Each structure stands twice: as C-alpha cells, then as structure tokens.
Amino acid sequence: MRISRSTGYALLAVGYIVRHQDEKIILSQSIAKEYNIPLEYLLKILQQLVRANVLHSKRGPRGGFSLAQSPKKISMLQIIEAVEGPMASRLNIVEQAPKEKFSALAEQIYQKAVNQAKAVFEKTKLSDIIKT
C-alpha cells in the first residue's frame, strides 16, 4: 500500500485545523505557510476534503476552512480515501492466471491485508491522534 504525499498534506492540514479550531475559520495560506506546502496544491487537497465532508469551506474575504464534523467522528480512512480514492481490495490477478493456485491465494492474502488496514484507519479517529 502506498500513501501519496497529497494524503500526508491532507493529514497535516486537517491536523492544523483541529489544533486551531477555536479560531473558527482557518485560512489555507496559514496551513501552506506552516508546513511549506504549495498553496495551489493545498487548495486542491482541501477541496477534496470538502467533497468528502471532512471539511466545510467558506468563500469570500473572511473565508477559509473548518471541520465538517467533530474530530471524534472523522476517521483517518475518510481522509485517505478523500485524496486517494477507495482502497482497492483486489489484485485482479486471478483473471490473468485462473489456473494458478497461487494467484487465488495471493488474492485472498491481499484482501485480508487491505481489510485489516482499512479497519485500523477507520477505527482511528482524529481525536485519537491529534490532542487539542
């Protein structure tokens, strides 16, 4: 499993927003400056998080971002899948080598590993990893 830099930036951004949620609305420029993330790149990531209902956005001169839900309800899996898309639980090698016994076994092991990783990420809430 590979998690992209974009997902790392998403976790940093959400963590920043959680730590500064008393400010109500957080400017994307503040996050970009704090973690040295290119602003345009960060804005794309933040919009993905808005579409996934992790964040709310407010437009205008007093606009910015805030959490859409409590940190106790937002899972790491929500953030990862907002950026990466759904975690694949299939290798799709059985179709290529249906006569090979190892392909079915490899597929089962892969599915088990992905399901376990998804369960850990789903169980882990922002409130578990970010202390305010």
N, C-alpha and C positions, 0 to 999 in steps of 0.2 A: 504494500500500500504506500502510495506516495501522496504527501500533502504538499500543495504548492505554496510558494511564497505569498500568494494572494490570500490564502487561508490564514497564514501566520499574521499578515497585516490585519485581516478581519478580526482575529482574536485580540490583537493589540488594540485596535480601535474600539471594540466593544468593551474591553477591559478599562480603557481610558474613560469611556462614557460611564461605566459603572462607578468608577472611583470619583468621578466628578458630577454625579447625578444630582447633587444638591444645587448645581448651577442651572438646572432645568434643561436648557438647550446648549449643546456643545458645538462649537464651530469646527468644521472639517480642517480648517487651517491650523487650529491648535493641535489636533491629533497629528497632522502631517509634520508639523514643526517638532513636536515632542519626540517622534520616532523616526524622523528623517525619511518620510515616505513621500514620493512624488504626489502632489495634490491631485492631479487629474486621474492618476491610477487609483488613489484612495477613494475619490468620488465614485468611481465605477463600482468599487467593492462595497461602499456604503449603500449604493442604490440596490445592489443585490441583496443586502441585508434588509433593506426596506421592503423589497418584494417578498422576502421570506418571513415578514412580520417579526423580525428580531428588533428592528429599529423603526422609529417614526421620523419623518423629515418635515421640516417647516421651511417654506420658501420665504424669501424677502430679506430685507436688511437686518432683521433680527432673527433670521432663520438659522437652522442648524439641525442637529440630530439628538434624539433622546431614545431611551429604551421603549419598546412597544409593550413589554411585559416585565414582570418582576424578575430579578436575577435568579430567583428560586425556580422559575418556570422555563428559563431559556437553557437549552442543553448545548453542549459542545457539538453534538450531531447536527442540530439546526444550523449552527454557524458553518460547519464544514460543508454540509450539503447545500447551503445557500450559495457558496462560492464554487464548490467542486461539482455539484450535481449529485444525484443519488449514488451512494456507494454500491458499486457493482458486486453482486454476489455470485457471479458466474464467470468461469474462464472461457466457456464455449469451445472447449477442445473435444468434447465427446462427438460433436457433429463432424469434426475433421478426422477423427480416428475412432469410429464407433467399435471397431473390432479389438482395439487395445484395451485390456483390462485396467491398465494403469491410468488411462485417461479418465475413466469414471471415478476411480479412487482419488485422483488428484483433484477432480472437480468437487467431490464431497469434502475433502480436507480444506480446500479453498473456501467453500461456502461456510464451513464451520468457523474458520478463522475470521472471515468478514462479519459473520453474525455475532461473534464474540466481541470484535472491535466495535461494531455498531452498538451493542448493548452497553459497553463501557462508556462510549461517547454519549449515548442517550441518558444514561444514569447520572453522568457528571454534569451538574448544573453550574452556571456562572457563579452562583453564591458559594459553591464548594471550592472554587479556585481563586476567586477574587474577594479578598476581605476588604470591606469598606471602612 
